[in-house]
Amino acid sequence: MNKSEINPMPDFFDRYIDLVEEPDLLTAMNLSIQNLKTLDVGLLKGIGDLVYAPGKWSVKQIIQHIIDNERIQSYRALRFSRKDETVLPGYNEVLLASNADTTNRKIEDMIDELIVVRQSSLLLFKSFSKDMYLNKGICFNREISVLGLGFVIVGHETHHFNVIKERYYPLLSKEV
């Protein structure tokens, strides 16, 4: 299904949805998997625990956050696709990040996990009928469709990898 079929476009979540260039959700998810498989892991490893400002997350913490968020958004999509009308809360990303120990994890293992989570999400979204995609629910005090949540998953990853490219890659040149 296409991004143009998201109705209404949810505020807050639109910042992620708008980052997805591919109009078809399943194609966008497949492309994101291919992009993850071609990441320069050596460059990410080189950044290590560097941060661009005090209090910011490391690259590994960002990747863990993407993984955690995708699991949450997929769970929301599953519930809404099945017409569960329970209002779902937001989540505390800072709490989750502060309680996820990434210090001894390898970047390549985290990327592999993210790919597997994305493949799982892709299979979940492939299982939905058109009616299921259009089902809506409330999370984080906003109405959003299953389709919208799928685009949030892809756009959220795009957002964070843009931040890594814009703010973390330049740290390597400062280290030389």
Buried (B, 14 or more C-beta within 10 A) or exposed (E): BEBEBBEEBBEEBBEBBBBBEBEEBBEBBBBBBEEBEEBEBEBBEBBBEBBBEEEEBBBBBBBBBBBBBBBBBBBBBBBBBEEEEEEBEEEEEEEBBEEBEBEEBEBEEBBBBBBEBBBEBBEBBEEBEEEBBBBBBBBBEBBBBBBBBBBBBBBBBBBBBEBBEEEBBEBEEEEE
